Amino acid sequence: MKSTSSIEEECLSCHGTGKINQKKCPACNGTGTSLTEDGQKLLKFLRDSIRTSEH
């Protein structure tokens, strides 16, 4: 059985446009996407791994 998981999703604040009232969306910084819970876990793991390898 194949399992897939997405790490990004459409920004809920700007609905993927990257802008709110013609200004860059502060929630996604203008990208139109945000990290899912799995994406946040992956980013945390990578950051922690980098910090560990630097010491």
mmCIF entry with sequence, helices, sheets and N, C-alpha, C, O atoms, coordinates in Angstrom:
data_MODEL
# 
_entry.id   MODEL 
# 
_entity.id                         1 
_entity.type                       polymer 
_entity.pdbx_number_of_molecules   1 
# 
_entity_poly.entity_id                      1 
_entity_poly.type                           'polypeptide(L)' 
_entity_poly.nstd_linkage                   no 
_entity_poly.nstd_monomer                   no 
_entity_poly.pdbx_seq_one_letter_code       MKSTSSIEEECLSCHGTGKINQKKCPACNGTGTSLTEDGQKLLKFLRDSIRTSEH 
_entity_poly.pdbx_seq_one_letter_code_can   MKSTSSIEEECLSCHGTGKINQKKCPACNGTGTSLTEDGQKLLKFLRDSIRTSEH 
_entity_poly.pdbx_strand_id                 A 
# 
loop_
_entity_poly_seq.entity_id 
_entity_poly_seq.num 
_entity_poly_seq.mon_id 
_entity_poly_seq.hetero 
1 1  MET n 
1 2  LYS n 
1 3  SER n 
1 4  THR n 
1 5  SER n 
1 6  SER n 
1 7  ILE n 
1 8  GLU n 
1 9  GLU n 
1 10 GLU n 
1 11 CYS n 
1 12 LEU n 
1 13 SER n 
1 14 CYS n 
1 15 HIS n 
1 16 GLY n 
1 17 THR n 
1 18 GLY n 
1 19 LYS n 
1 20 ILE n 
1 21 ASN n 
1 22 GLN n 
1 23 LYS n 
1 24 LYS n 
1 25 CYS n 
1 26 PRO n 
1 27 ALA n 
1 28 CYS n 
1 29 ASN n 
1 30 GLY n 
1 31 THR n 
1 32 GLY n 
1 33 THR n 
1 34 SER n 
1 35 LEU n 
1 36 THR n 
1 37 GLU n 
1 38 ASP n 
1 39 GLY n 
1 40 GLN n 
1 41 LYS n 
1 42 LEU n 
1 43 LEU n 
1 44 LYS n 
1 45 PHE n 
1 46 LEU n 
1 47 ARG n 
1 48 ASP n 
1 49 SER n 
1 50 ILE n 
1 51 ARG n 
1 52 THR n 
1 53 SER n 
1 54 GLU n 
1 55 HIS n 
# 
_struct_asym.id          A 
_struct_asym.entity_id   1 
# 
_struct_conf.conf_type_id            HELX_P 
_struct_conf.id                      HELX_P1 
_struct_conf.pdbx_PDB_helix_id       AA1 
_struct_conf.beg_label_comp_id       GLU 
_struct_conf.beg_label_asym_id       A 
_struct_conf.beg_label_seq_id        37 
_struct_conf.pdbx_beg_PDB_ins_code   ? 
_struct_conf.end_label_comp_id       GLU 
_struct_conf.end_label_asym_id       A 
_struct_conf.end_label_seq_id        54 
_struct_conf.pdbx_end_PDB_ins_code   ? 
_struct_conf.beg_auth_comp_id        GLU 
_struct_conf.beg_auth_asym_id        A 
_struct_conf.beg_auth_seq_id         37 
_struct_conf.end_auth_comp_id        GLU 
_struct_conf.end_auth_asym_id        A 
_struct_conf.end_auth_seq_id         54 
_struct_conf.pdbx_PDB_helix_class    1 
_struct_conf.details                 ? 
_struct_conf.pdbx_PDB_helix_length   18 
# 
_struct_conf_type.id          HELX_P 
_struct_conf_type.criteria    ? 
_struct_conf_type.reference   ? 
# 
loop_
_struct_sheet.id 
_struct_sheet.type 
_struct_sheet.number_strands 
_struct_sheet.details 
AA1 ? 2 ? 
AA2 ? 2 ? 
# 
loop_
_struct_sheet_order.sheet_id 
_struct_sheet_order.range_id_1 
_struct_sheet_order.range_id_2 
_struct_sheet_order.offset 
_struct_sheet_order.sense 
AA1 1 2 ? anti-parallel 
AA2 1 2 ? anti-parallel 
# 
loop_
_struct_sheet_range.sheet_id 
_struct_sheet_range.id 
_struct_sheet_range.beg_label_comp_id 
_struct_sheet_range.beg_label_asym_id 
_struct_sheet_range.beg_label_seq_id 
_struct_sheet_range.pdbx_beg_PDB_ins_code 
_struct_sheet_range.end_label_comp_id 
_struct_sheet_range.end_label_asym_id 
_struct_sheet_range.end_label_seq_id 
_struct_sheet_range.pdbx_end_PDB_ins_code 
_struct_sheet_range.beg_auth_comp_id 
_struct_sheet_range.beg_auth_asym_id 
_struct_sheet_range.beg_auth_seq_id 
_struct_sheet_range.end_auth_comp_id 
_struct_sheet_range.end_auth_asym_id 
_struct_sheet_range.end_auth_seq_id 
AA1 1 GLU A 8  ? GLU A 10 ? GLU A 8  GLU A 10 
AA1 2 THR A 33 ? LEU A 35 ? THR A 33 LEU A 35 
AA2 1 LYS A 19 ? ILE A 20 ? LYS A 19 ILE A 20 
AA2 2 LYS A 23 ? LYS A 24 ? LYS A 23 LYS A 24 
# 
loop_
_atom_site.group_PDB 
_atom_site.id 
_atom_site.type_symbol 
_atom_site.label_atom_id 
_atom_site.label_alt_id 
_atom_site.label_comp_id 
_atom_site.label_asym_id 
_atom_site.label_entity_id 
_atom_site.label_seq_id 
_atom_site.pdbx_PDB_ins_code 
_atom_site.Cartn_x 
_atom_site.Cartn_y 
_atom_site.Cartn_z 
_atom_site.occupancy 
_atom_site.B_iso_or_equiv 
_atom_site.pdbx_formal_charge 
_atom_site.auth_seq_id 
_atom_site.auth_comp_id 
_atom_site.auth_asym_id 
_atom_site.auth_atom_id 
_atom_site.pdbx_PDB_model_num 
ATOM 1   N N  . MET A 1 1  ? 0.834  -1.181 0.000  1.00 0.00 ? 1  MET A N  1 
ATOM 2   C CA . MET A 1 1  ? 0.000  0.000  0.000  1.00 0.00 ? 1  MET A CA 1 
ATOM 3   C C  . MET A 1 1  ? 0.878  1.243  0.000  1.00 0.00 ? 1  MET A C  1 
ATOM 4   O O  . MET A 1 1  ? 1.764  1.378  0.844  1.00 0.00 ? 1  MET A O  1 
ATOM 5   N N  . LYS A 1 2  ? 0.644  2.132  -0.921 1.00 0.00 ? 2  LYS A N  1 
ATOM 6   C CA . LYS A 1 2  ? 1.433  3.341  -1.054 1.00 0.00 ? 2  LYS A CA 1 
ATOM 7   C C  . LYS A 1 2  ? 0.815  4.460  -0.220 1.00 0.00 ? 2  LYS A C  1 
ATOM 8   O O  . LYS A 1 2  ? -0.398 4.670  -0.237 1.00 0.00 ? 2  LYS A O  1 
ATOM 9   N N  . SER A 1 3  ? 1.666  5.168  0.505  1.00 0.00 ? 3  SER A N  1 
ATOM 10  C CA . SER A 1 3  ? 1.208  6.289  1.322  1.00 0.00 ? 3  SER A CA 1 
ATOM 11  C C  . SER A 1 3  ? 1.894  7.560  0.845  1.00 0.00 ? 3  SER A C  1 
ATOM 12  O O  . SER A 1 3  ? 3.107  7.576  0.635  1.00 0.00 ? 3  SER A O  1 
ATOM 13  N N  . THR A 1 4  ? 1.126  8.613  0.676  1.00 0.00 ? 4  THR A N  1 
ATOM 14  C CA . THR A 1 4  ? 1.713  9.892  0.284  1.00 0.00 ? 4  THR A CA 1 
ATOM 15  C C  . THR A 1 4  ? 1.337  10.940 1.311  1.00 0.00 ? 4  THR A C  1 
ATOM 16  O O  . THR A 1 4  ? 0.270  10.880 1.921  1.00 0.00 ? 4  THR A O  1 
ATOM 17  N N  . SER A 1 5  ? 2.217  11.887 1.490  1.00 0.00 ? 5  SER A N  1 
ATOM 18  C CA . SER A 1 5  ? 1.979  12.961 2.438  1.00 0.00 ? 5  SER A CA 1 
ATOM 19  C C  . SER A 1 5  ? 2.501  14.251 1.833  1.00 0.00 ? 5  SER A C  1 
ATOM 20  O O  . SER A 1 5  ? 3.586  14.281 1.254  1.00 0.00 ? 5  SER A O  1 
ATOM 21  N N  . SER A 1 6  ? 1.737  15.296 1.966  1.00 0.00 ? 6  SER A N  1 
ATOM 22  C CA . SER A 1 6  ? 2.145  16.582 1.432  1.00 0.00 ? 6  SER A CA 1 
ATOM 23  C C  . SER A 1 6  ? 2.786  17.405 2.541  1.00 0.00 ? 6  SER A C  1 
ATOM 24  O O  . SER A 1 6  ? 2.351  17.349 3.692  1.00 0.00 ? 6  SER A O  1 
ATOM 25  N N  . ILE A 1 7  ? 3.810  18.161 2.199  1.00 0.00 ? 7  ILE A N  1 
ATOM 26  C CA . ILE A 1 7  ? 4.441  19.016 3.195  1.00 0.00 ? 7  ILE A CA 1 
ATOM 27  C C  . ILE A 1 7  ? 4.022  20.475 3.045  1.00 0.00 ? 7  ILE A C  1 
ATOM 28  O O  . ILE A 1 7  ? 4.315  21.300 3.910  1.00 0.00 ? 7  ILE A O  1 
ATOM 29  N N  . GLU A 1 8  ? 3.336  20.793 1.947  1.00 0.00 ? 8  GLU A N  1 
ATOM 30  C CA . GLU A 1 8  ? 2.839  22.150 1.733  1.00 0.00 ? 8  GLU A CA 1 
ATOM 31  C C  . GLU A 1 8  ? 1.361  22.119 1.412  1.00 0.00 ? 8  GLU A C  1 
ATOM 32  O O  . GLU A 1 8  ? 0.837  21.139 0.882  1.00 0.00 ? 8  GLU A O  1 
ATOM 33  N N  . GLU A 1 9  ? 0.700  23.221 1.747  1.00 0.00 ? 9  GLU A N  1 
ATOM 34  C CA . GLU A 1 9  ? -0.706 23.373 1.396  1.00 0.00 ? 9  GLU A CA 1 
ATOM 35  C C  . GLU A 1 9  ? -0.964 24.833 1.047  1.00 0.00 ? 9  GLU A C  1 
ATOM 36  O O  . GLU A 1 9  ? -0.144 25.704 1.339  1.00 0.00 ? 9  GLU A O  1 
ATOM 37  N N  . GLU A 1 10 ? -2.087 25.089 0.431  1.00 0.00 ? 10 GLU A N  1 
ATOM 38  C CA . GLU A 1 10 ? -2.467 26.452 0.086  1.00 0.00 ? 10 GLU A CA 1 
ATOM 39  C C  . GLU A 1 10 ? -2.626 27.275 1.358  1.00 0.00 ? 10 GLU A C  1 
ATOM 40  O O  . GLU A 1 10 ? -3.223 26.816 2.332  1.00 0.00 ? 10 GLU A O  1 
ATOM 41  N N  . CYS A 1 11 ? -2.095 28.479 1.343  1.00 0.00 ? 11 CYS A N  1 
ATOM 42  C CA . CYS A 1 11 ? -2.213 29.367 2.499  1.00 0.00 ? 11 CYS A CA 1 
ATOM 43  C C  . CYS A 1 11 ? -3.687 29.672 2.759  1.00 0.00 ? 11 CYS A C  1 
ATOM 44  O O  . CYS A 1 11 ? -4.423 30.060 1.851  1.00 0.00 ? 11 CYS A O  1 
ATOM 45  N N  . LEU A 1 12 ? -4.101 29.492 4.001  1.00 0.00 ? 12 LEU A N  1 
ATOM 46  C CA . LEU A 1 12 ? -5.497 29.728 4.358  1.00 0.00 ? 12 LEU A CA 1 
ATOM 47  C C  . LEU A 1 12 ? -5.830 31.217 4.423  1.00 0.00 ? 12 LEU A C  1 
ATOM 48  O O  . LEU A 1 12 ? -6.990 31.600 4.269  1.00 0.00 ? 12 LEU A O  1 
ATOM 49  N N  . SER A 1 13 ? -4.826 32.052 4.648  1.00 0.00 ? 13 SER A N  1 
ATOM 50  C CA . SER A 1 13 ? -5.073 33.489 4.764  1.00 0.00 ? 13 SER A CA 1 
ATOM 51  C C  . SER A 1 13 ? -5.324 34.156 3.417  1.00 0.00 ? 13 SER A C  1 
ATOM 52  O O  . SER A 1 13 ? -6.242 34.966 3.284  1.00 0.00 ? 13 SER A O  1 
ATOM 53  N N  . CYS A 1 14 ? -4.505 33.816 2.412  1.00 0.00 ? 14 CYS A N  1 
ATOM 54  C CA . CYS A 1 14 ? -4.619 34.477 1.102  1.00 0.00 ? 14 CYS A CA 1 
ATOM 55  C C  . CYS A 1 14 ? -5.188 33.551 0.030  1.00 0.00 ? 14 CYS A C  1 
ATOM 56  O O  . CYS A 1 14 ? -5.351 33.961 -1.119 1.00 0.00 ? 14 CYS A O  1 
ATOM 57  N N  . HIS A 1 15 ? -5.488 32.312 0.396  1.00 0.00 ? 15 HIS A N  1 
ATOM 58  C CA . HIS A 1 15 ? -6.046 31.309 -0.524 1.00 0.00 ? 15 HIS A CA 1 
ATOM 59  C C  . HIS A 1 15 ? -5.138 31.045 -1.724 1.00 0.00 ? 15 HIS A C  1 
ATOM 60  O O  . HIS A 1 15 ? -5.605 30.825 -2.841 1.00 0.00 ? 15 HIS A O  1 
ATOM 61  N N  . GLY A 1 16 ? -3.826 31.073 -1.464 1.00 0.00 ? 16 GLY A N  1 
ATOM 62  C CA . GLY A 1 16 ? -2.856 30.719 -2.491 1.00 0.00 ? 16 GLY A CA 1 
ATOM 63  C C  . GLY A 1 16 ? -2.422 31.840 -3.408 1.00 0.00 ? 16 GLY A C  1 
ATOM 64  O O  . GLY A 1 16 ? -1.596 31.621 -4.294 1.00 0.00 ? 16 GLY A O  1 
ATOM 65  N N  . THR A 1 17 ? -2.958 33.043 -3.219 1.00 0.00 ? 17 THR A N  1 
ATOM 66  C CA . THR A 1 17 ? -2.584 34.150 -4.104 1.00 0.00 ? 17 THR A CA 1 
ATOM 67  C C  . THR A 1 17 ? -1.286 34.826 -3.694 1.00 0.00 ? 17 THR A C  1 
ATOM 68  O O  . THR A 1 17 ? -0.615 35.439 -4.524 1.00 0.00 ? 17 THR A O  1 
ATOM 69  N N  . GLY A 1 18 ? -0.926 34.718 -2.419 1.00 0.00 ? 18 GLY A N  1 
ATOM 70  C CA . GLY A 1 18 ? 0.281  35.383 -1.925 1.00 0.00 ? 18 GLY A CA 1 
ATOM 71  C C  . GLY A 1 18 ? 0.052  36.830 -1.535 1.00 0.00 ? 18 GLY A C  1 
ATOM 72  O O  . GLY A 1 18 ? 0.964  37.496 -1.047 1.00 0.00 ? 18 GLY A O  1 
ATOM 73  N N  . LYS A 1 19 ? -1.166 37.322 -1.748 1.00 0.00 ? 19 LYS A N  1 
ATOM 74  C CA . LYS A 1 19 ? -1.461 38.724 -1.441 1.00 0.00 ? 19 LYS A CA 1 
ATOM 75  C C  . LYS A 1 19 ? -2.796 38.861 -0.733 1.00 0.00 ? 19 LYS A C  1 
ATOM 76  O O  . LYS A 1 19 ? -3.728 38.088 -0.955 1.00 0.00 ? 19 LYS A O  1 
ATOM 77  N N  . ILE A 1 20 ? -2.860 39.872 0.128  1.00 0.00 ? 20 ILE A N  1 
ATOM 78  C CA . ILE A 1 20 ? -4.103 40.274 0.773  1.00 0.00 ? 20 ILE A CA 1 
ATOM 79  C C  . ILE A 1 20 ? -4.207 41.781 0.591  1.00 0.00 ? 20 ILE A C  1 
ATOM 80  O O  . ILE A 1 20 ? -3.323 42.527 1.013  1.00 0.00 ? 20 ILE A O  1 
ATOM 81  N N  . ASN A 1 21 ? -5.280 42.222 -0.034 1.00 0.00 ? 21 ASN A N  1 
ATOM 82  C CA . ASN A 1 21 ? -5.468 43.658 -0.320 1.00 0.00 ? 21 ASN A CA 1 
ATOM 83  C C  . ASN A 1 21 ? -4.265 44.253 -1.050 1.00 0.00 ? 21 ASN A C  1 
ATOM 84  O O  . ASN A 1 21 ? -3.791 45.334 -0.701 1.00 0.00 ? 21 ASN A O  1 
ATOM 85  N N  . GLN A 1 22 ? -3.781 43.546 -2.056 1.00 0.00 ? 22 GLN A N  1 
ATOM 86  C CA . GLN A 1 22 ? -2.668 43.973 -2.908 1.00 0.00 ? 22 GLN A CA 1 
ATOM 87  C C  . GLN A 1 22 ? -1.332 44.078 -2.174 1.00 0.00 ? 22 GLN A C  1 
ATOM 88  O O  . GLN A 1 22 ? -0.386 44.663 -2.703 1.00 0.00 ? 22 GLN A O  1 
ATOM 89  N N  . LYS A 1 23 ? -1.238 43.520 -0.962 1.00 0.00 ? 23 LYS A N  1 
ATOM 90  C CA . LYS A 1 23 ? 0.018  43.513 -0.214 1.00 0.00 ? 23 LYS A CA 1 
ATOM 91  C C  . LYS A 1 23 ? 0.424  42.069 0.057  1.00 0.00 ? 23 LYS A C  1 
ATOM 92  O O  . LYS A 1 23 ? -0.417 41.173 0.120  1.00 0.00 ? 23 LYS A O  1 
ATOM 93  N N  . LYS A 1 24 ? 1.729  41.863 0.214  1.00 0.00 ? 24 LYS A N  1 
ATOM 94  C CA . LYS A 1 24 ? 2.246  40.523 0.475  1.00 0.00 ? 24 LYS A CA 1 
ATOM 95  C C  . LYS A 1 24 ? 1.595  39.941 1.727  1.00 0.00 ? 24 LYS A C  1 
ATOM 96  O O  . LYS A 1 24 ? 1.529  40.594 2.768  1.00 0.00 ? 24 LYS A O  1 
ATOM 97  N N  . CYS A 1 25 ? 1.126  38.728 1.611  1.00 0.00 ? 25 CYS A N  1 
ATOM 98  C CA . CYS A 1 25 ? 0.471  38.042 2.726  1.00 0.00 ? 25 CYS A CA 1 
ATOM 99  C C  . CYS A 1 25 ? 1.490  37.801 3.847  1.00 0.00 ? 25 CYS A C  1 
ATOM 100 O O  . CYS A 1 25 ? 2.538  37.200 3.611  1.00 0.00 ? 25 CYS A O  1 
ATOM 101 N N  . PRO A 1 26 ? 1.186  38.265 5.061  1.00 0.00 ? 26 PRO A N  1 
ATOM 102 C CA . PRO A 1 26 ? 2.128  38.055 6.165  1.00 0.00 ? 26 PRO A CA 1 
ATOM 103 C C  . PRO A 1 26 ? 2.182  36.605 6.651  1.00 0.00 ? 26 PRO A C  1 
ATOM 104 O O  . PRO A 1 26 ? 3.187  36.183 7.222  1.00 0.00 ? 26 PRO A O  1 
ATOM 105 N N  . ALA A 1 27 ? 1.130  35.856 6.434  1.00 0.00 ? 27 ALA A N  1 
ATOM 106 C CA . ALA A 1 27 ? 1.095  34.468 6.905  1.00 0.00 ? 27 ALA A CA 1 
ATOM 107 C C  . ALA A 1 27 ? 2.033  33.565 6.109  1.00 0.00 ? 27 ALA A C  1 
ATOM 108 O O  . ALA A 1 27 ? 2.680  32.687 6.679  1.00 0.00 ? 27 ALA A O  1 
ATOM 109 N N  . CYS A 1 28 ? 2.111  33.776 4.793  1.00 0.00 ? 28 CYS A N  1 
ATOM 110 C CA . CYS A 1 28 ? 2.946  32.909 3.941  1.00 0.00 ? 28 CYS A CA 1 
ATOM 111 C C  . CYS A 1 28 ? 4.127  33.657 3.331  1.00 0.00 ? 28 CYS A C  1 
ATOM 112 O O  . CYS A 1 28 ? 4.900  33.090 2.559  1.00 0.00 ? 28 CYS A O  1 
ATOM 113 N N  . ASN A 1 29 ? 4.260  34.932 3.683  1.00 0.00 ? 29 ASN A N  1 
ATOM 114 C CA . ASN A 1 29 ? 5.337  35.772 3.151  1.00 0.00 ? 29 ASN A CA 1 
ATOM 115 C C  . ASN A 1 29 ? 5.280  35.884 1.630  1.00 0.00 ? 29 ASN A C  1 
ATOM 116 O O  . ASN A 1 29 ? 6.307  36.010 0.963  1.00 0.00 ? 29 ASN A O  1 
ATOM 117 N N  . GLY A 1 30 ? 4.066  35.835 1.098  1.00 0.00 ? 30 GLY A N  1 
ATOM 118 C CA . GLY A 1 30 ? 3.869  36.022 -0.336 1.00 0.00 ? 30 GLY A CA 1 
ATOM 119 C C  . GLY A 1 30 ? 4.034  34.781 -1.193 1.00 0.00 ? 30 GLY A C  1 
ATOM 120 O O  . GLY A 1 30 ? 3.951  34.870 -2.418 1.00 0.00 ? 30 GLY A O  1 
ATOM 121 N N  . THR A 1 31 ? 4.264  33.628 -0.584 1.00 0.00 ? 31 THR A N  1 
ATOM 122 C CA . THR A 1 31 ? 4.466  32.411 -1.378 1.00 0.00 ? 31 THR A CA 1 
ATOM 123 C C  . THR A 1 31 ? 3.157  31.759 -1.802 1.00 0.00 ? 31 THR A C  1 
ATOM 124 O O  . THR A 1 31 ? 3.110  31.040 -2.801 1.00 0.00 ? 31 THR A O  1 
ATOM 125 N N  . GLY A 1 32 ? 2.094  32.010 -1.042 1.00 0.00 ? 32 GLY A N  1 
ATOM 126 C CA . GLY A 1 32 ? 0.811  31.382 -1.346 1.00 0.00 ? 32 GLY A CA 1 
ATOM 127 C C  . GLY A 1 32 ? 0.666  29.990 -0.770 1.00 0.00 ? 32 GLY A C  1 
ATOM 128 O O  . GLY A 1 32 ? -0.371 29.348 -0.938 1.00 0.00 ? 32 GLY A O  1 
ATOM 129 N N  . THR A 1 33 ? 1.710  29.516 -0.086 1.00 0.00 ? 33 THR A N  1 
ATOM 130 C CA . THR A 1 33 ? 1.661  28.195 0.531  1.00 0.00 ? 33 THR A CA 1 
ATOM 131 C C  . THR A 1 33 ? 2.127  28.274 1.977  1.00 0.00 ? 33 THR A C  1 
ATOM 132 O O  . THR A 1 33 ? 2.800  29.223 2.380  1.00 0.00 ? 33 THR A O  1 
ATOM 133 N N  . SER A 1 34 ? 1.760  27.269 2.741  1.00 0.00 ? 34 SER A N  1 
ATOM 134 C CA . SER A 1 34 ? 2.249  27.143 4.110  1.00 0.00 ? 34 SER A CA 1 
ATOM 135 C C  . SER A 1 34 ? 2.565  25.674 4.359  1.00 0.00 ? 34 SER A C  1 
ATOM 136 O O  . SER A 1 34 ? 2.095  24.797 3.634  1.00 0.00 ? 34 SER A O  1 
ATOM 137 N N  . LEU A 1 35 ? 3.357  25.416 5.380  1.00 0.00 ? 35 LEU A N  1 
ATOM 138 C CA . LEU A 1 35 ? 3.726  24.042 5.698  1.00 0.00 ? 35 LEU A CA 1 
ATOM 139 C C  . LEU A 1 35 ? 2.584  23.328 6.407  1.00 0.00 ? 35 LEU A C  1 
ATOM 140 O O  . LEU A 1 35 ? 1.898  23.904 7.252  1.00 0.00 ? 35 LEU A O  1 
ATOM 141 N N  . THR A 1 36 ? 2.396  22.080 6.051  1.00 0.00 ? 36 THR A N  1 
ATOM 142 C CA . THR A 1 36 ? 1.442  21.237 6.772  1.00 0.00 ? 36 THR A CA 1 
ATOM 143 C C  . THR A 1 36 ? 2.102  20.813 8.088  1.00 0.00 ? 36 THR A C  1 
ATOM 144 O O  . THR A 1 36 ? 3.261  21.140 8.340  1.00 0.00 ? 36 THR A O  1 
ATOM 145 N N  . GLU A 1 37 ? 1.372  20.097 8.907  1.00 0.00 ? 37 GLU A N  1 
ATOM 146 C CA . GLU A 1 37 ? 1.942  19.589 10.160 1.00 0.00 ? 37 GLU A CA 1 
ATOM 147 C C  . GLU A 1 37 ? 3.142  18.685 9.867  1.00 0.00 ? 37 GLU A C  1 
ATOM 148 O O  . GLU A 1 37 ? 4.157  18.754 10.559 1.00 0.00 ? 37 GLU A O  1 
ATOM 149 N N  . ASP A 1 38 ? 3.023  17.836 8.836  1.00 0.00 ? 38 ASP A N  1 
ATOM 150 C CA . ASP A 1 38 ? 4.146  16.968 8.452  1.00 0.00 ? 38 ASP A CA 1 
ATOM 151 C C  . ASP A 1 38 ? 5.331  17.794 7.968  1.00 0.00 ? 38 ASP A C  1 
ATOM 152 O O  . ASP A 1 38 ? 6.480  17.463 8.257  1.00 0.00 ? 38 ASP A O  1 
ATOM 153 N N  . GLY A 1 39 ? 5.056  18.858 7.241  1.00 0.00 ? 39 GLY A N  1 
ATOM 154 C CA . GLY A 1 39 ? 6.115  19.738 6.760  1.00 0.00 ? 39 GLY A CA 1 
ATOM 155 C C  . GLY A 1 39 ? 6.840  20.425 7.905  1.00 0.00 ? 39 GLY A C  1 
ATOM 156 O O  . GLY A 1 39 ? 8.063  20.564 7.874  1.00 0.00 ? 39 GLY A O  1 
ATOM 157 N N  . GLN A 1 40 ? 6.095  20.853 8.910  1.00 0.00 ? 40 GLN A N  1 
ATOM 158 C CA . GLN A 1 40 ? 6.699  21.488 10.082 1.00 0.00 ? 40 GLN A CA 1 
ATOM 159 C C  . GLN A 1 40 ? 7.571  20.498 10.851 1.00 0.00 ? 40 GLN A C  1 
ATOM 160 O O  . GLN A 1 40 ? 8.645  20.857 11.333 1.00 0.00 ? 40 GLN A O  1 
ATOM 161 N N  . LYS A 1 41 ? 7.109  19.252 10.965 1.00 0.00 ? 41 LYS A N  1 
ATOM 162 C CA . LYS A 1 41 ? 7.901  18.218 11.639 1.00 0.00 ? 41 LYS A CA 1 
ATOM 163 C C  . LYS A 1 41 ? 9.196  17.950 10.881 1.00 0.00 ? 41 LYS A C  1 
ATOM 164 O O  . LYS A 1 41 ? 10.258 17.811 11.487 1.00 0.00 ? 41 LYS A O  1 
ATOM 165 N N  . LEU A 1 42 ? 9.106  17.878 9.558  1.00 0.00 ? 42 LEU A N  1 
ATOM 166 C CA . LEU A 1 42 ? 10.290 17.641 8.739  1.00 0.00 ? 42 LEU A CA 1 
ATOM 167 C C  . LEU A 1 42 ? 11.280 18.794 8.871  1.00 0.00 ? 42 LEU A C  1 
ATOM 168 O O  . LEU A 1 42 ? 12.480 18.564 9.024  1.00 0.00 ? 42 LEU A O  1 
ATOM 169 N N  . LEU A 1 43 ? 10.795 20.014 8.815  1.00 0.00 ? 43 LEU A N  1 
ATOM 170 C CA . LEU A 1 43 ? 11.661 21.182 8.948  1.00 0.00 ? 43 LEU A CA 1 
ATOM 171 C C  . LEU A 1 43 ? 12.346 21.194 10.314 1.00 0.00 ? 43 LEU A C  1 
ATOM 172 O O  . LEU A 1 43 ? 13.539 21.483 10.402 1.00 0.00 ? 43 LEU A O  1 
ATOM 173 N N  . LYS A 1 44 ? 11.613 20.887 11.367 1.00 0.00 ? 44 LYS A N  1 
ATOM 174 C CA . LYS A 1 44 ? 12.192 20.829 12.716 1.00 0.00 ? 44 LYS A CA 1 
ATOM 175 C C  . LYS A 1 44 ? 13.279 19.760 12.778 1.00 0.00 ? 44 LYS A C  1 
ATOM 176 O O  . LYS A 1 44 ? 14.353 19.996 13.333 1.00 0.00 ? 44 LYS A O  1 
ATOM 177 N N  . PHE A 1 45 ? 13.005 18.594 12.214 1.00 0.00 ? 45 PHE A N  1 
ATOM 178 C CA . PHE A 1 45 ? 13.993 17.517 12.202 1.00 0.00 ? 45 PHE A CA 1 
ATOM 179 C C  . PHE A 1 45 ? 15.271 17.961 11.487 1.00 0.00 ? 45 PHE A C  1 
ATOM 180 O O  . PHE A 1 45 ? 16.375 17.736 11.984 1.00 0.00 ? 45 PHE A O  1 
ATOM 181 N N  . LEU A 1 46 ? 15.121 18.585 10.332 1.00 0.00 ? 46 LEU A N  1 
ATOM 182 C CA . LEU A 1 46 ? 16.289 19.032 9.567  1.00 0.00 ? 46 LEU A CA 1 
ATOM 183 C C  . LEU A 1 46 ? 17.075 20.093 10.325 1.00 0.00 ? 46 LEU A C  1 
ATOM 184 O O  . LEU A 1 46 ? 18.304 20.040 10.375 1.00 0.00 ? 46 LEU A O  1 
ATOM 185 N N  . ARG A 1 47 ? 16.374 21.054 10.913 1.00 0.00 ? 47 ARG A N  1 
ATOM 186 C CA . ARG A 1 47 ? 17.058 22.104 11.684 1.00 0.00 ? 47 ARG A CA 1 
ATOM 187 C C  . ARG A 1 47 ? 17.799 21.508 12.878 1.00 0.00 ? 47 ARG A C  1 
ATOM 188 O O  . ARG A 1 47 ? 18.944 21.871 13.145 1.00 0.00 ? 47 ARG A O  1 
ATOM 189 N N  . ASP A 1 48 ? 17.146 20.594 13.596 1.00 0.00 ? 48 ASP A N  1 
ATOM 190 C CA . ASP A 1 48 ? 17.786 19.949 14.743 1.00 0.00 ? 48 ASP A CA 1 
ATOM 191 C C  . ASP A 1 48 ? 19.000 19.139 14.304 1.00 0.00 ? 48 ASP A C  1 
ATOM 192 O O  . ASP A 1 48 ? 20.014 19.124 15.000 1.00 0.00 ? 48 ASP A O  1 
ATOM 193 N N  . SER A 1 49 ? 18.912 18.471 13.171 1.00 0.00 ? 49 SER A N  1 
ATOM 194 C CA . SER A 1 49 ? 20.031 17.678 12.652 1.00 0.00 ? 49 SER A CA 1 
ATOM 195 C C  . SER A 1 49 ? 21.212 18.565 12.300 1.00 0.00 ? 49 SER A C  1 
ATOM 196 O O  . SER A 1 49 ? 22.361 18.208 12.558 1.00 0.00 ? 49 SER A O  1 
ATOM 197 N N  . ILE A 1 50 ? 20.935 19.714 11.714 1.00 0.00 ? 50 ILE A N  1 
ATOM 198 C CA . ILE A 1 50 ? 22.007 20.648 11.347 1.00 0.00 ? 50 ILE A CA 1 
ATOM 199 C C  . ILE A 1 50 ? 22.672 21.189 12.606 1.00 0.00 ? 50 ILE A C  1 
ATOM 200 O O  . ILE A 1 50 ? 23.899 21.269 12.676 1.00 0.00 ? 50 ILE A O  1 
ATOM 201 N N  . ARG A 1 51 ? 21.874 21.557 13.592 1.00 0.00 ? 51 ARG A N  1 
ATOM 202 C CA . ARG A 1 51 ? 22.438 22.080 14.847 1.00 0.00 ? 51 ARG A CA 1 
ATOM 203 C C  . ARG A 1 51 ? 23.315 21.035 15.523 1.00 0.00 ? 51 ARG A C  1 
ATOM 204 O O  . ARG A 1 51 ? 24.386 21.359 16.037 1.00 0.00 ? 51 ARG A O  1 
ATOM 205 N N  . THR A 1 52 ? 22.868 19.789 15.524 1.00 0.00 ? 52 THR A N  1 
ATOM 206 C CA . THR A 1 52 ? 23.618 18.710 16.153 1.00 0.00 ? 52 THR A CA 1 
ATOM 207 C C  . THR A 1 52 ? 24.947 18.489 15.436 1.00 0.00 ? 52 THR A C  1 
ATOM 208 O O  . THR A 1 52 ? 25.970 18.265 16.084 1.00 0.00 ? 52 THR A O  1 
ATOM 209 N N  . SER A 1 53 ? 24.941 18.551 14.120 1.00 0.00 ? 53 SER A N  1 
ATOM 210 C CA . SER A 1 53 ? 26.164 18.302 13.354 1.00 0.00 ? 53 SER A CA 1 
ATOM 211 C C  . SER A 1 53 ? 27.143 19.468 13.442 1.00 0.00 ? 53 SER A C  1 
ATOM 212 O O  . SER A 1 53 ? 28.328 19.292 13.157 1.00 0.00 ? 53 SER A O  1 
ATOM 213 N N  . GLU A 1 54 ? 26.679 20.647 13.828 1.00 0.00 ? 54 GLU A N  1 
ATOM 214 C CA . GLU A 1 54 ? 27.561 21.809 13.949 1.00 0.00 ? 54 GLU A CA 1 
ATOM 215 C C  . GLU A 1 54 ? 28.360 21.787 15.248 1.00 0.00 ? 54 GLU A C  1 
ATOM 216 O O  . GLU A 1 54 ? 29.343 22.517 15.378 1.00 0.00 ? 54 GLU A O  1 
ATOM 217 N N  . HIS A 1 55 ? 27.953 20.963 16.208 1.00 0.00 ? 55 HIS A N  1 
ATOM 218 C CA . HIS A 1 55 ? 28.629 20.948 17.517 1.00 0.00 ? 55 HIS A CA 1 
ATOM 219 C C  . HIS A 1 55 ? 29.550 19.789 17.650 1.00 0.00 ? 55 HIS A C  1 
ATOM 220 O O  . HIS A 1 55 ? 30.195 19.629 18.686 1.00 0.00 ? 55 HIS A O  1 
# 
